[in-house]
Amino acid sequence: MSGHQHDEGHTVAGWTGCAVAVVGTSVAGIWLGLGVVGLGVLVTWALHLAGWGKPPGIRPVAERGMWVRDRAARAGHPACVGCRLAGRGRSVTTTGVAVSAQGMQGVHGVHGAQGVLRSDAASGSGPSESASSESVV
């Protein structure tokens, strides 16, 4: 067995070069992997906005197939983070109380001209005597 004379290259330079190459490949693989994950997020978001995703929650049985397109995606889904990030599906809530700017003068609990009323003013209890001289800015 000692008749085989070959050098396997076990040197400091060989091992150091190999270690640096392994570390370099690992770091490059991590950054490349993070880039691919980011690309996957963007592609999924674009396909969702195009109607190939699904809204939050459980869909009806007829709409559960893979090739069934979501027709409501163009308007956006109210509870969907992806749609809100794209500027779609913003839900507008109203309180059902409409007050004009002139009608708000002297009403107790009015904060500015935005129509924000306290519960006693919104319930129709009317302004108090001390609030009759207040004006809306």
C-alpha positions, -999 to 999 in steps of 0.1 A, spaced: 0 0 0 28 23 6 37 20 -31 10 45 -42 27 79 -42 2 107 -46 -3 140 -30 -39 148 -19 -32 186 -15 -37 188 22 -21 223 26 -29 254 45 -35 272 13 -59 245 0 -80 243 32 -81 281 35 -92 285 -1 -118 259 3 -132 274 35 -134 309 20 -152 295 -11 -177 277 11 -184 308 31 -187 329 0 -211 304 -16 -232 303 16 -235 341 18 -242 344 -19 -269 317 -15 -285 335 13 -287 368 -6 -299 350 -37 -324 331 -17 -338 363 0 -340 379 -35 -361 349 -48 -383 351 -17 -389 388 -23 -397 381 -60 -422 354 -49 -440 379 -27 -442 404 -55 -455 378 -80 -481 365 -55 -493 401 -48 -495 409 -85 -515 377 -93 -538 384 -63 -545 419 -76 -552 405 -111 -579 382 -97 -560 349 -94 -559 350 -56 -588 349 -31 -603 373 -7 -598 368 31 -621 342 46 -638 311 33 -651 311 -3 -683 295 -15 -678 260 -28 -684 270 -65 -654 295 -62 -629 272 -47 -614 258 -79 -578 267 -88 -588 282 -122 -617 302 -109 -609 339 -112 -620 364 -85 -641 390 -103 -642 413 -72 -604 417 -70 -604 447 -93 -624 467 -67 -604 453 -39 -613 433 -8 -622 455 23 -603 433 48 -573 425 26 -539 439 35 -526 434 0 -555 453 -16 -551 481 10 -514 484 1 -524 487 -35 -550 514 -27 -579 491 -33 -608 480 -10 -607 509 15 -639 507 35 -656 540 43 -676 539 75 -703 564 81 -721 571 114 -754 581 98 -753 616 113 -751 644 88 -747 679 101 -740 710 80 -713 735 89 -739 761 98 -759 736 119 -729 728 140 -725 763 155 -734 763 192 -736 725 195 -719 712 227 -692 686 219 -683 697 183 -646 694 176 -638 715 145 -658 715 113 -654 677 107 -687 667 123 -672 648 152 -699 649 179 -702 636 214 -727 609 221 -751 634 239 -750 658 209 -755 630 184 -784 615 203 -804 647 199 -803 659 235 -795 693 222 -769 720 232 -765 731 268 -770 766 279 -732 772 284 -725 760 248 -748 786 231 -719 811 226 -694 786 211 -686 789 174 -669 765 150 -636 776 137 
